[in-house]
Every structure is written in structure tokens, then in C-alpha cells.
Amino acid sequence: MQDARFTDQTAIVTGGADGIGKVVATRLASEGAQVTIFDISVANAEATVGELAEGGLRADCEIVDIADEEAVAAAIEAVVARSANGRLDVVVNCAAIVGPTSTPITKVSVEEFERTSRINLLGTFVMTKQAITTMQLNDYGRVLNFASIAGKEGNAGMSPYSSTKAGVIGLVKSAGKEFAESGITVNAIAPAVILTPMVEGVDPAQVKYMTDKIPMRRCGTLEEVAALSCWIVSPEASFCTGFTFDLSGGRAVY
Ligand SMILES: NC(=O)c1ccc[n+]([C@@H]2O[C@H](COP(=O)([O-])OP(=O)(O)OC[C@H]3O[C@@H](n4cnc5c(N)ncnc54)[C@H](O)[C@@H]3O)[C@@H](O)[C@H]2O)c1
């Protein structure tokens, strides 16, 4: 076990069945957290719980759509009910979809825009709202939402995704300020390109467009994402809220 920063803590990782969420869930569990994965992919969620168990780590999963508020509220209640400490300490929201890529706005349908917004923005709103509602009971919590460099800079060919990620940055600023005098922090991370299944499914020309803009001339690694994420949601990170942390190999120096 690494430094056990999350001993006796209860954590939820959305999108934890794959990609960034999976490594964040693994790192939190390896540092002592009681982790529950929220995901819509039954097969991947069960496989990830199995992989963690093989590595001697315990995680549970709830199959839940993060944009369905009733389902999210019920799943959070179930997490707290089976937790050892009877509370919710950490929520990391990784669930999202990429939506249309290599597609100019003139070719994006309203349905595609709505679907991307529903999961990426409404889902993040629902998770943040329900997480804080529960965390308020103990006046402590860490909420971390995944934005993207696309939300800061706008990726050509990805207007729905870029818009929703800009929305996540604004949401975190508002919610962070609203709870700044409590023990609850709300932050985001804006990564550039990290090699995950989401990126593997994107048109290689679109990936090249994004990677060419990174001064370090490489993708970020999953370990780099997990390291920053777990610091932000640790008790140590007590003077940061409403902020979107950069993870872009020098692309965004603001
Ligand atoms: N990979 C990158 O390069 C990159 C860059 C910037 C930002 N991000 C952001 O980081 C986060 C994680 O990305 P990733 O690359 O690991 O993605 P991924 O596609 O590998 O994993 C996303 C997970 O979310 C789940 N999911 C999708 N819709 C859901 C819903 N409605 N409810 C519950 N679960 C749902 C999927 O089943 C999947 O397990 C996302 O918010 C993404 O936008 C990723």
C-alpha cells in the first residue's frame, strides 16, 4: 500500500470502470479508501472490480447513469449505508463521452449536442449537487470534476465536447465559492491528451491535432492523472477550491 491518505474514507469514482476513472479508483483504494465505482458499463465495471480484487483491493460498483438524478441520489445513499464510516468523503467525476469529433458545428445535430451535454454537463451537475448535499452532513468533502483542455481552448471539430467542458469549469468555480467557508472543496482538472479508451476511439487526425499542440510532445500518462487527482481529493489540499488544475504538458500555462 502507498501512503494511506484515504484510510477510513469513503469514495465514489464515476466512469471508474475504464480509463482515467479506473486508475483513480485503484489509487484511492490502494491508499485505503472504500471505493465505489459508478458506471453505465456493467461488463467493464464488473471486470474492474474483479481486477482490483485480484490485486488485493476492494471496490464495489453501482450501475448508474450520472445524468439520472434519482438514480444518483439512491446510489449515493447505498454507498453511505454500506460504508464503514457512514459518510461520503471523496467524489471524482470522470464519466463523460467525447461526442462528435472532426465535425464542424454546421454538421453537428441538435441530438448529438444534447446527448453530449446531458452526460458531460448535466451529469457533472447532478453528481456535484448530490455529493455536496451528502458531504454537508459532515462538513467535509472533496469533489473533483474532469474538465478538459478543450474547455479552456476549444478544439476545432469538437464543439459539443468543448462547450460541455467549459461548462464544467464554470460549474466548479460557482460551487467552489458557494462552499468555500465549509470543509468541502470543489475543483476540476483540465487534461490535454491522455491515452485511454476514449482517445483510442477518436479519429487519429483529431488526436494528432491535439497532441501536436502539447509542448512536451507526448500524451499524459494515467499515473500522472492519478497522482494529481489523488492529491486534490486528499485532506492535504485544503486551501484550493473552485480551481481548474492544468495537466497539459505545457499547453495551457494559465
Ligand atoms: N483521455 C483524455 O485524453 C482526456 C482528456 C481531457 C479530459 N478527459 C476527461 O477525463 C474523463 C475520463 O476520460 P477517459 O478518457 O478515462 O474516458 P473513458 O471513455 O475511457 O471512460 C469513461 C467512462 O465513463 C463511463 N460513462 C459514460 N457515460 C456514463 C454515464 N452517463 N453514467 C455513468 N458512466 C458513464 C463509461 O462507461 C466509461 O467507463 C472524462 O471526463 C474526459 O472527458 C479525458
The ligand as an SDF file (V2000), in Angstrom:
LIG
                    3D

 44 48  0  0  0  0  0  0  0  0999 V2000
   -8.4760   10.8170  -22.1560 N   0  0  0  0  0  0  0  0  0  0  0  0
   -8.1810   12.0880  -22.4090 C   0  0  0  0  0  0  0  0  0  0  0  0
   -7.2760   12.4290  -23.1780 O   0  0  0  0  0  0  0  0  0  0  0  0
   -8.9310   13.1770  -21.7200 C   0  0  0  0  0  0  0  0  0  0  0  0
   -8.5300   14.4960  -21.9280 C   0  0  0  0  0  0  0  0  0  0  0  0
   -9.2170   15.5190  -21.2830 C   0  0  0  0  0  0  0  0  0  0  0  0
  -10.2760   15.2150  -20.4610 C   0  0  0  0  0  0  0  0  0  0  0  0
  -10.6520   13.9270  -20.2710 N   0  0  0  0  0  0  0  0  0  0  0  0
  -11.7920   13.6720  -19.4050 C   0  0  0  0  0  0  0  0  0  0  0  0
  -11.4150   12.7330  -18.3990 O   0  0  0  0  0  0  0  0  0  0  0  0
  -12.5630   11.9360  -18.0450 C   0  0  0  0  0  0  0  0  0  0  0  0
  -12.2400   10.4600  -18.2100 C   0  0  0  0  0  0  0  0  0  0  0  0
  -11.9320   10.2160  -19.5800 O   0  0  0  0  0  0  0  0  0  0  0  0
  -11.4520    8.7970  -20.1100 P   0  0  0  0  0  0  0  0  0  0  0  0
  -10.5910    9.0740  -21.2750 O   0  0  0  0  0  0  0  0  0  0  0  0
  -10.9760    7.9610  -18.9940 O   0  0  0  0  0  0  0  0  0  0  0  0
  -12.8440    8.2090  -20.6680 O   0  0  0  0  0  0  0  0  0  0  0  0
  -13.2620    6.6680  -20.9590 P   0  0  0  0  0  0  0  0  0  0  0  0
  -14.1780    6.7310  -22.1360 O   0  0  0  0  0  0  0  0  0  0  0  0
  -12.0510    5.8150  -21.0310 O   0  0  0  0  0  0  0  0  0  0  0  0
  -14.0930    6.2980  -19.6700 O   0  0  0  0  0  0  0  0  0  0  0  0
  -15.3150    6.9360  -19.3970 C   0  0  0  0  0  0  0  0  0  0  0  0
  -16.1760    6.0360  -18.5320 C   0  0  0  0  0  0  0  0  0  0  0  0
  -17.4030    6.7470  -18.2680 O   0  0  0  0  0  0  0  0  0  0  0  0
  -18.4730    5.8260  -18.3690 C   0  0  0  0  0  0  0  0  0  0  0  0
  -19.7010    6.5650  -18.6760 N   0  0  0  0  0  0  0  0  0  0  0  0
  -20.0370    7.1750  -19.8490 C   0  0  0  0  0  0  0  0  0  0  0  0
  -21.2510    7.7340  -19.7420 N   0  0  0  0  0  0  0  0  0  0  0  0
  -21.6960    7.4870  -18.4870 C   0  0  0  0  0  0  0  0  0  0  0  0
  -22.8880    7.8200  -17.7880 C   0  0  0  0  0  0  0  0  0  0  0  0
  -23.8820    8.5130  -18.3610 N   0  0  0  0  0  0  0  0  0  0  0  0
  -23.0030    7.4270  -16.4930 N   0  0  0  0  0  0  0  0  0  0  0  0
  -22.0220    6.6980  -15.9030 C   0  0  0  0  0  0  0  0  0  0  0  0
  -20.8760    6.3580  -16.5240 N   0  0  0  0  0  0  0  0  0  0  0  0
  -20.7140    6.7450  -17.8000 C   0  0  0  0  0  0  0  0  0  0  0  0
  -18.0490    4.8780  -19.4900 C   0  0  0  0  0  0  0  0  0  0  0  0
  -18.7660    3.6640  -19.4360 O   0  0  0  0  0  0  0  0  0  0  0  0
  -16.5550    4.7230  -19.1930 C   0  0  0  0  0  0  0  0  0  0  0  0
  -16.3120    3.6490  -18.2930 O   0  0  0  0  0  0  0  0  0  0  0  0
  -13.6980   12.4150  -18.9540 C   0  0  0  0  0  0  0  0  0  0  0  0
  -14.4520   13.3890  -18.2690 O   0  0  0  0  0  0  0  0  0  0  0  0
  -12.9710   13.0440  -20.1190 C   0  0  0  0  0  0  0  0  0  0  0  0
  -13.7700   13.9940  -20.7840 O   0  0  0  0  0  0  0  0  0  0  0  0
  -10.0130   12.8960  -20.8900 C   0  0  0  0  0  0  0  0  0  0  0  0
  1  2  1  0
  2  3  2  0
  2  4  1  0
  4  5  1  0
  4 44  2  0
  5  6  2  0
  6  7  1  0
  7  8  2  0
  8  9  1  0
  8 44  1  0
  9 10  1  0
  9 42  1  0
 10 11  1  0
 11 12  1  0
 11 40  1  0
 12 13  1  0
 13 14  1  0
 14 15  2  0
 14 16  1  0
 14 17  1  0
 17 18  1  0
 18 19  2  0
 18 20  1  0
 18 21  1  0
 21 22  1  0
 22 23  1  0
 23 24  1  0
 23 38  1  0
 24 25  1  0
 25 26  1  0
 25 36  1  0
 26 27  1  0
 26 35  1  0
 27 28  2  0
 28 29  1  0
 29 30  1  0
 29 35  2  0
 30 31  1  0
 30 32  2  0
 32 33  1  0
 33 34  2  0
 34 35  1  0
 36 37  1  0
 36 38  1  0
 38 39  1  0
 40 41  1  0
 40 42  1  0
 42 43  1  0
M  CHG  2   8   1  16  -1
M  END
$$$$
